């Protein structure tokens, strides 16, 4: 059936990337335009990848596609396609995520310049941070230097972001991401 062919193309697109020749061959077999097949495959791969990413249940998936107004037979075919390939798609998406560095430790030092040759009464504080990161089993260090007022502003912004994570909207998003 057309759904099966488009489903196979969508899963292959998620595995290996776009395949224009496969879309052209499918368009000839189904007697459809190449753009129509390509848009269908892209839409189906988006539906499958987002559903797999969120690991939505069968009922949630059915509710999501019932809104589209497809026939019951088509909805069952899409559900079966999702159930058959969701773990594989999730693995493929996991391989595509960038490996970001993670926090290991932080060293800091406060330096204060009390005077210089030209200015006898001067107080110039500086905070020096050495941030140790883990990335792919390697440890790296980044040295950062700032003044206390900029550091306080940064702390306020981070506290505001953490406070934002406690809102109901963010909690709902985080719950769906798991």
Helices and strands as residue ranges (DSSP letters): H 2-16, H 20-30, H 34-54, H 58-66, H 72-96, E 102-113, E 124-135, E 138-146, H 148-164, H 168-177
